[in-house]
Amino acid sequence: MAVQKLVDEYGVSTKSVTRSINDLKTFLAEFRDIVGNTERQYSYQDKCYHLYMDGFLTNKELFALVEVMIGTRAFSRMELLALTDISCKQFVGNEKIT
């Protein structure tokens, strides 16, 4: 996702978004044993970051995650549908996440 899009969407500074992205990079490096071969890469062509994951969640783990999201009751029905759709598209098959 493009940094400017995140700035606009969340109403934060570019510095805050950049710091969060760097925190994510640090997390992925420190917990490689948990998240596997996962890395954040910047695309100069797209001017945005992409997260590449190699076998991060199995279908069973994804299903459990969706169950937890439903159980928290923190999301509206429409938010749950959107989150579930996004999760399934991004995690199943272990493809590129953008």
C-alpha distances in whole Angstrom, upper triangle without the diagonal:
4,6,9,7,7,11,12,11,13,15,15,15,13,15,15,11,12,15,13,11,14,16,14,15,18,18,17,20,23,22,22,25,24,20,22,20,16,14,11,11,10,10,12,12,9,8,5,5,7,9,13,15,19,21,19,21,24,24,27,25,22,25,26,23,23,26,25,23,26,28,27,27,24,23,24,25,22,19,21,21,17,16,19,18,14,16,18,16,13,16,19,20,18,16,12,10,6
4,5,5,7,9,10,11,12,14,14,13,11,13,14,10,11,14,13,11,14,16,15,16,19,20,19,22,24,25,24,28,26,23,24,23,19,16,13,12,9,10,10,11,8,6,4,6,9,12,15,18,22,24,23,24,27,28,31,28,26,29,30,26,26,30,29,26,29,31,30,30,27,25,26,27,25,22,24,24,20,20,22,21,17,19,22,19,17,20,23,24,21,19,15,13,10
4,5,5,6,9,10,11,12,10,10,7,10,10,7,7,11,11,9,12,14,14,15,18,19,19,21,23,24,24,28,26,23,25,23,20,17,13,13,10,12,12,14,11,8,6,8,11,14,17,20,24,26,24,26,29,30,32,29,27,30,30,27,27,31,29,26,29,32,29,30,27,25,27,28,26,23,25,25,22,21,24,23,20,21,24,22,20,22,25,26,24,22,18,15,12
4,5,5,6,8,10,10,10,9,7,11,11,9,10,14,13,13,16,18,17,19,21,22,23,25,27,28,28,32,30,27,29,27,23,21,17,16,14,14,14,15,12,9,9,11,14,17,21,23,27,29,27,29,32,32,35,32,29,32,33,29,29,32,31,28,31,33,31,31,27,26,27,29,26,23,26,26,22,22,25,24,21,23,26,24,22,25,28,29,27,24,21,18,15
4,5,5,6,9,10,11,11,10,13,13,10,12,15,14,13,17,18,18,19,22,23,23,25,27,27,28,31,29,26,28,27,23,21,17,17,15,15,15,16,12,11,9,11,14,16,20,22,26,28,26,27,30,30,32,30,27,29,30,27,26,29,28,25,28,30,28,28,25,23,24,25,22,20,22,22,19,19,22,21,18,20,23,21,19,22,25,27,25,22,19,16,13
4,5,5,6,8,8,9,8,11,10,7,10,12,11,11,14,15,15,17,19,20,20,23,25,25,25,29,27,24,26,25,21,19,16,16,15,16,17,18,14,12,10,11,13,15,19,21,25,26,24,25,28,28,30,28,25,27,28,24,24,27,26,23,25,28,25,25,22,21,22,24,21,18,21,22,18,17,21,20,17,19,22,20,19,21,24,26,24,22,19,16,13
4,6,6,5,5,6,6,9,8,7,10,12,11,12,15,16,16,18,21,21,22,25,26,27,28,31,29,26,29,28,24,22,18,19,16,18,18,19,16,14,12,14,16,18,22,24,28,30,27,28,32,32,34,31,28,31,31,27,27,30,28,25,28,30,27,27,24,23,24,26,24,21,24,25,21,21,24,24,21,22,26,24,22,25,28,30,27,26,23,19,16
4,6,5,7,9,9,13,12,10,13,16,15,16,19,20,20,22,24,24,25,28,30,30,31,34,32,29,31,30,27,24,21,21,19,20,20,20,17,15,14,16,18,20,24,26,30,31,29,30,33,33,35,32,29,31,32,28,28,31,29,26,28,30,28,27,24,22,23,25,22,20,23,24,20,20,24,23,21,23,26,24,23,26,29,31,29,27,24,21,17
4,6,8,11,12,14,13,11,14,16,15,15,19,19,19,21,24,23,24,27,28,28,29,32,30,27,29,29,25,23,20,21,19,20,21,21,18,16,15,16,18,19,23,24,28,29,27,27,30,30,31,29,26,28,28,25,24,27,25,22,24,27,24,23,20,18,19,21,19,16,19,20,17,17,20,20,17,20,23,22,20,23,26,28,26,25,22,19,16
4,6,9,11,13,10,9,13,14,12,14,17,17,17,20,22,21,23,26,27,27,28,31,28,26,29,29,25,23,20,21,20,21,22,24,20,18,16,17,18,19,23,25,28,29,26,27,30,30,31,29,26,28,28,24,24,26,24,21,24,26,23,22,19,18,19,22,19,17,19,21,18,17,21,21,19,20,24,23,21,24,27,29,27,26,23,20,17
4,7,9,12,10,10,14,15,14,16,19,19,19,22,24,24,25,28,29,29,31,34,31,29,32,31,28,26,23,23,22,23,23,25,22,19,18,19,21,22,26,28,31,33,30,30,34,34,35,32,30,32,32,28,27,30,28,25,27,29,26,25,22,21,22,25,23,20,23,24,21,21,25,25,22,24,27,27,25,27,31,33,31,29,27,23,20
4,7,8,6,7,10,11,11,13,16,16,17,19,21,21,23,25,26,27,29,32,30,27,30,30,26,24,21,22,20,22,22,24,21,18,17,17,20,21,25,27,30,32,29,30,33,34,35,32,30,32,32,28,28,31,28,26,28,30,27,27,23,23,24,27,25,22,25,26,23,22,26,26,23,25,28,27,25,27,31,33,30,29,26,23,20
4,5,5,7,9,10,11,13,14,15,17,19,20,21,23,25,26,27,29,32,30,28,30,30,26,24,20,21,19,21,21,23,20,17,16,17,20,21,25,27,31,33,30,31,35,36,37,34,32,34,34,30,31,33,31,29,31,33,30,30,26,26,28,30,28,25,28,29,26,25,29,29,26,27,30,29,27,29,32,34,31,30,27,24,21
4,5,5,6,9,10,11,12,14,15,17,18,20,21,23,24,26,27,30,29,27,29,27,24,21,18,18,15,17,17,19,17,14,13,14,17,19,23,25,29,31,28,30,34,35,36,33,31,34,34,30,31,34,32,29,32,34,31,32,28,27,29,31,29,26,28,30,26,25,28,28,25,26,29,28,25,28,31,32,29,28,24,22,19
4,6,5,6,9,10,10,12,14,15,16,18,20,21,22,24,26,29,28,26,28,27,23,21,17,18,16,19,18,21,20,16,15,15,18,20,23,25,29,31,28,30,34,35,37,33,32,35,34,31,32,34,32,30,33,34,31,32,29,29,31,33,31,28,30,31,28,27,30,30,27,27,31,30,27,28,32,33,30,29,26,23,21
4,5,5,6,9,10,10,12,14,15,16,18,20,21,22,24,27,26,24,26,26,22,20,17,18,17,19,20,23,20,17,15,15,18,18,22,24,27,29,26,28,32,33,34,31,29,32,31,27,28,31,28,26,30,31,28,29,25,25,27,30,28,25,27,29,26,24,27,28,24,25,28,28,25,26,30,31,29,28,24,21,19
4,5,5,6,9,10,11,12,14,15,17,19,20,21,22,26,24,22,24,23,20,17,14,15,14,16,17,19,17,14,12,11,14,15,19,21,24,26,24,25,29,30,32,28,27,29,29,25,26,29,27,25,28,29,27,28,24,24,26,28,26,23,25,26,23,21,24,25,21,22,25,24,21,23,27,28,25,24,21,18,16
4,5,5,6,9,10,11,12,14,15,17,18,20,21,25,24,21,23,22,18,16,12,13,12,15,15,18,16,13,11,11,14,15,18,20,24,26,24,26,30,31,33,29,28,31,31,27,28,31,29,27,31,32,29,31,27,27,29,31,29,26,28,29,26,24,27,27,23,24,27,26,22,24,28,28,25,24,21,18,16
4,5,5,6,9,10,10,12,14,15,16,18,20,23,22,20,22,22,19,16,13,15,14,18,19,22,20,17,15,13,16,16,19,21,24,26,23,26,29,31,32,29,28,31,30,27,28,31,28,27,30,31,28,30,27,27,30,32,30,27,28,30,27,24,27,28,24,24,28,27,24,25,28,29,26,25,22,20,18
4,5,5,6,9,10,10,12,14,15,16,18,21,20,18,20,20,16,14,12,14,14,17,19,21,19,17,14,12,14,14,17,18,22,23,20,22,26,28,29,25,24,27,26,23,24,27,24,23,26,27,25,26,23,23,26,28,27,23,24,26,23,21,24,24,21,21,24,24,20,21,25,26,23,23,20,17,16
4,5,5,6,9,10,11,13,14,15,16,20,19,16,18,17,14,11,8,10,10,14,16,18,16,14,11,9,11,10,14,16,19,21,19,21,25,26,28,25,23,27,26,23,24,27,25,24,27,29,26,28,25,25,27,29,27,24,25,26,23,21,23,24,20,20,23,22,19,20,23,24,21,20,17,15,13
4,5,5,6,9,10,11,12,14,15,19,18,16,18,17,14,11,9,11,11,15,17,20,19,16,13,11,13,12,15,17,20,22,20,22,26,28,30,26,25,29,28,25,27,30,27,26,30,31,29,31,28,28,31,32,31,27,28,29,27,24,26,27,23,23,26,25,21,22,26,26,23,22,19,17,16
4,5,5,6,9,10,10,12,14,17,16,15,17,17,14,12,11,13,15,18,20,23,21,19,16,13,15,13,16,17,20,21,19,21,25,27,28,24,24,27,26,23,25,27,25,24,28,28,26,28,25,26,29,31,30,26,26,28,26,23,25,26,23,22,25,25,21,21,25,26,22,22,20,18,17
4,5,5,6,9,10,10,12,15,14,12,14,14,11,9,8,11,13,16,19,21,20,18,15,11,12,10,12,13,16,18,15,17,21,23,24,21,20,24,23,20,22,25,22,22,25,26,24,26,24,24,27,29,27,24,24,26,23,20,22,23,19,18,21,21,17,18,21,22,19,19,16,14,14
4,5,5,6,9,10,11,14,14,12,13,12,9,7,6,9,11,15,17,20,19,17,14,11,11,10,12,13,15,18,15,18,22,25,26,23,22,26,25,22,25,27,25,25,28,30,28,30,27,28,31,32,31,27,27,28,26,23,25,25,22,20,23,22,19,19,22,22,19,19,16,15,15
4,5,5,6,9,10,13,13,12,14,13,11,10,10,13,15,19,21,24,23,21,18,15,15,13,15,15,17,19,17,20,23,26,27,24,24,27,26,23,26,28,26,26,30,30,28,31,28,29,32,34,33,29,29,31,28,25,27,28,24,23,26,25,22,21,25,25,21,22,20,18,19
4,5,5,6,8,11,10,9,12,12,10,10,11,14,17,20,23,25,24,22,19,16,15,13,14,14,16,17,14,17,20,23,24,20,20,24,22,20,23,25,22,22,26,27,25,28,25,26,29,31,30,27,26,28,26,23,24,25,22,20,23,23,20,19,22,23,19,20,19,17,18
4,6,5,6,9,9,7,8,9,7,7,8,12,15,18,21,23,22,21,18,14,13,10,11,10,12,14,11,15,18,21,22,19,19,23,22,19,22,25,23,23,26,27,26,29,27,27,30,31,30,27,26,27,25,22,23,24,21,19,21,21,17,16,20,20,16,17,16,15,16
4,6,5,9,10,9,10,9,8,8,10,13,16,19,22,25,24,23,20,16,16,13,13,13,14,16,14,17,21,24,25,22,22,26,25,23,26,28,26,26,30,31,29,32,30,30,34,35,34,30,30,31,29,26,27,28,25,22,25,25,21,20,23,23,19,20,18,18,19
4,6,8,9,10,11,12,11,12,13,16,19,23,25,28,27,26,23,19,19,16,16,15,16,17,15,18,21,25,25,21,23,26,24,22,26,28,25,26,30,30,28,31,29,30,34,35,35,31,30,32,30,27,28,29,26,24,26,26,23,21,24,24,21,22,21,20,22
4,5,5,6,8,10,10,11,14,17,20,23,26,29,27,26,23,20,18,15,15,13,14,14,12,15,18,21,21,18,19,22,21,19,23,24,22,23,27,27,26,29,27,28,32,33,32,29,28,29,28,24,25,26,24,21,23,24,20,18,21,22,18,20,19,19,21
4,5,5,5,7,7,9,12,15,19,22,25,27,26,26,23,19,17,14,13,11,11,12,10,14,17,20,21,18,19,22,21,20,23,25,24,24,28,28,28,31,29,30,33,34,33,30,29,30,28,25,25,26,23,21,22,23,19,17,20,20,16,18,17,17,20
4,6,6,8,10,13,16,19,23,25,29,31,30,29,26,22,20,17,16,13,12,12,11,13,16,19,19,17,19,22,20,20,23,25,23,25,28,28,28,31,30,31,34,34,34,31,29,31,30,26,26,27,25,22,23,24,21,18,20,20,17,19,20,20,22
4,6,9,10,13,16,19,22,25,29,30,29,28,25,21,19,16,15,12,12,11,8,11,13,17,16,13,15,18,17,16,19,21,19,21,24,24,24,27,26,27,30,31,31,28,26,27,26,23,22,24,22,19,20,21,18,16,18,18,15,18,18,18,21
4,7,6,9,12,16,19,22,25,27,25,25,22,18,16,12,11,8,8,8,6,9,12,15,16,13,14,17,17,15,18,20,19,20,23,24,24,27,25,26,29,29,29,25,24,25,24,20,20,21,19,16,18,18,15,13,15,16,12,15,15,14,17
4,6,9,13,15,19,21,25,26,25,25,22,19,16,12,11,8,7,7,6,10,12,16,17,15,16,19,19,18,21,23,22,23,26,27,27,30,29,29,32,32,31,28,27,27,26,23,22,23,21,18,19,19,16,14,16,15,12,14,14,15,18
4,7,10,13,16,18,22,23,22,23,20,16,14,11,8,6,5,8,8,12,14,18,19,17,18,21,22,20,23,25,25,25,28,30,29,32,31,30,33,33,32,29,28,28,27,24,23,24,21,19,19,19,16,14,16,15,11,12,12,13,16
4,7,10,14,16,19,21,20,20,17,13,11,7,6,4,6,9,8,11,15,17,19,17,17,20,21,19,21,24,23,23,26,28,27,30,28,28,30,30,29,26,25,26,24,21,21,21,18,16,18,17,13,12,15,14,11,11,10,10,13
4,6,10,13,16,18,17,17,14,10,8,6,5,7,9,12,11,15,18,21,23,20,19,23,24,21,23,26,25,25,28,30,29,31,29,28,31,32,30,27,27,27,25,22,23,23,19,18,20,18,15,14,17,17,13,13,11,11,12
4,7,10,13,15,14,13,10,7,6,5,6,9,12,15,14,17,20,22,24,22,21,24,25,22,24,27,26,25,28,30,29,31,28,27,30,31,29,26,26,26,23,21,22,22,18,18,20,18,15,15,19,18,15,14,11,10,10
4,6,10,12,11,11,9,6,5,6,8,11,14,17,16,20,23,25,27,25,23,27,28,25,27,30,29,28,31,33,32,33,31,30,32,33,31,28,28,28,25,23,25,24,20,20,22,20,16,17,20,19,16,14,11,11,10
4,6,9,8,7,6,4,6,9,11,14,17,21,20,23,26,27,30,28,26,30,30,27,29,32,31,29,33,35,33,35,32,31,33,33,31,28,29,29,26,24,26,25,21,21,23,21,18,20,23,22,19,17,13,12,11
4,5,5,5,6,6,7,11,12,16,18,22,21,24,27,28,31,29,27,31,32,29,30,33,33,31,34,36,35,36,34,32,34,34,31,29,30,29,26,25,26,25,21,22,24,21,18,20,23,22,19,16,13,13,11
4,6,5,7,9,11,14,16,19,22,25,25,28,31,32,35,33,31,34,35,32,33,37,36,34,37,40,38,39,36,34,36,37,34,31,33,32,28,28,30,28,24,26,27,24,22,24,27,26,23,20,16,16,14
4,6,8,10,12,15,16,20,23,26,26,28,31,32,35,33,31,34,36,33,33,37,37,34,37,40,39,39,37,35,36,36,33,31,32,31,28,27,29,27,24,25,26,23,21,24,26,25,23,19,16,16,14
4,5,8,10,13,15,19,22,24,24,26,29,29,33,31,28,31,33,30,30,34,33,31,34,37,35,36,33,31,32,32,29,27,29,28,24,24,26,24,20,22,23,20,18,21,24,23,21,18,14,14,11
4,7,10,14,16,19,23,26,25,27,30,31,34,31,29,32,34,30,31,34,34,31,34,37,35,35,33,31,32,33,30,27,29,29,25,24,27,25,22,23,25,22,20,23,25,25,23,20,16,15,12
4,7,10,13,16,20,22,21,23,27,28,30,28,26,29,30,27,27,31,30,28,30,33,31,32,29,28,29,30,27,24,26,26,22,21,23,22,18,20,22,19,17,19,22,22,20,17,13,12,9
4,7,10,13,17,19,18,20,24,25,27,25,23,26,27,24,25,28,27,25,29,31,29,31,28,26,28,29,27,24,25,25,21,20,22,21,17,18,20,18,15,17,20,20,17,15,11,10,7
4,6,10,13,16,15,17,20,22,24,22,20,24,25,22,23,26,26,24,27,29,28,30,27,26,28,28,26,23,23,23,20,18,20,19,15,15,17,15,12,14,17,16,13,11,7,6,5
4,6,10,13,11,14,17,19,21,19,17,21,22,19,20,24,23,22,25,27,26,28,26,25,27,27,25,22,22,22,19,17,18,18,14,14,15,14,10,11,14,14,11,10,7,5,6
4,7,10,10,13,15,17,20,18,17,21,22,19,21,24,24,23,26,28,28,30,28,27,29,29,27,24,24,24,21,19,19,19,15,14,15,14,10,10,13,12,9,7,5,6,8
4,6,6,9,12,14,17,15,14,18,19,17,19,22,22,21,24,26,26,28,27,26,28,28,27,24,23,23,21,18,18,18,15,13,14,13,10,8,11,10,6,7,7,7,11
4,6,9,11,14,16,14,14,18,19,18,20,23,23,23,26,28,28,30,29,28,31,30,29,27,25,25,23,21,20,20,17,15,15,15,12,10,11,9,6,8,9,11,14
4,6,7,10,12,11,12,15,16,15,18,20,20,21,24,25,26,28,28,27,29,28,28,25,23,23,22,20,18,19,17,14,14,14,11,8,9,8,6,9,11,12,16
4,7,10,12,9,10,13,14,13,15,18,17,18,21,22,23,25,24,24,26,26,26,23,21,21,20,17,16,17,15,12,13,13,11,8,9,10,7,10,11,11,15
4,6,8,6,6,10,10,10,12,14,15,15,18,19,20,23,22,22,24,24,23,21,19,19,18,15,14,15,14,10,10,12,10,6,8,9,8,11,13,13,16
4,5,5,6,9,10,11,12,14,15,17,19,20,21,24,24,23,25,24,24,22,20,20,20,17,15,16,15,12,11,13,12,8,7,9,9,12,15,15,19
4,5,5,6,9,10,11,12,14,15,17,18,20,22,23,22,23,22,22,21,18,17,18,15,12,13,14,11,9,12,12,8,7,9,10,13,16,16,19
4,5,5,6,9,10,11,13,14,15,16,19,21,22,22,23,22,23,21,18,18,19,17,14,16,16,13,12,15,15,11,10,13,13,17,19,19,22
4,5,5,6,9,10,11,12,14,15,17,19,20,20,22,21,22,20,17,18,18,15,13,15,15,11,11,14,13,10,10,13,13,16,18,17,20
4,5,5,6,9,10,11,12,14,16,18,18,17,19,18,19,17,14,14,15,12,9,11,11,8,8,11,10,8,8,11,11,14,16,15,18
4,5,5,6,9,10,11,12,15,16,17,17,18,17,18,16,13,13,15,12,9,12,13,10,9,13,13,11,10,14,15,17,19,18,21
4,5,5,6,9,10,10,12,15,16,16,18,18,19,17,14,15,17,14,11,15,15,12,12,16,15,13,13,17,17,19,21,20,22
4,5,5,6,9,10,11,13,14,14,16,16,17,15,12,13,14,11,9,13,13,9,11,14,13,11,13,16,16,18,19,17,20
4,5,5,6,9,10,12,12,12,13,13,14,12,8,10,11,8,7,10,11,8,9,13,13,12,13,17,17,19,20,18,20
4,5,5,6,9,10,12,12,14,13,15,14,10,12,14,12,10,13,15,12,13,17,17,15,16,19,20,22,24,21,23
4,5,5,6,9,10,11,14,14,16,14,11,14,15,12,11,15,15,13,15,18,18,16,17,21,21,23,24,21,23
4,5,5,7,8,8,10,11,13,10,7,11,12,9,9,13,13,11,13,16,16,15,17,21,20,22,23,20,21
4,6,6,8,8,9,9,12,10,7,10,12,10,10,13,15,13,15,18,18,18,19,23,23,24,25,23,24
4,5,8,10,12,12,15,13,11,14,16,14,13,17,18,16,18,21,21,20,21,25,25,27,28,25,27
4,5,8,11,12,15,13,11,14,16,13,14,18,18,17,19,22,22,21,23,26,26,27,28,25,26
4,6,8,9,12,11,9,13,15,13,14,17,18,17,20,22,23,22,24,28,27,29,29,26,27
4,7,10,12,9,9,13,14,12,14,17,17,17,19,22,21,22,24,27,27,28,28,24,25
4,7,8,6,6,9,10,9,11,14,14,15,17,19,19,20,22,26,25,26,26,22,23
4,5,5,6,9,10,10,12,14,15,16,18,20,21,22,23,27,27,27,27,24,24
4,5,5,6,9,10,10,12,14,15,16,18,20,21,22,25,26,26,27,24,24
4,5,5,6,9,10,11,12,14,15,17,18,20,21,24,25,25,25,22,21
4,5,5,6,8,10,10,12,14,15,16,18,19,23,23,23,23,19,19
4,5,5,6,8,10,10,12,14,15,16,17,21,21,22,22,19,20
4,6,5,6,9,10,11,12,14,15,16,19,20,21,21,18,19
4,5,5,6,8,10,11,12,14,15,19,19,19,19,16,16
4,5,5,6,9,10,10,12,14,17,17,17,17,14,15
4,5,5,6,9,10,10,11,15,16,16,17,15,16
4,5,5,6,9,10,11,14,15,15,15,13,14
4,6,5,6,8,10,13,13,13,13,10,11
4,6,5,6,8,11,11,12,12,10,12
4,6,6,5,9,10,11,12,11,13
4,6,6,8,9,9,10,9,11
4,6,8,7,7,7,6,8
4,6,5,7,9,8,11
4,5,7,10,11,14
4,6,9,11,14
4,7,8,12
4,6,10
4,6
4
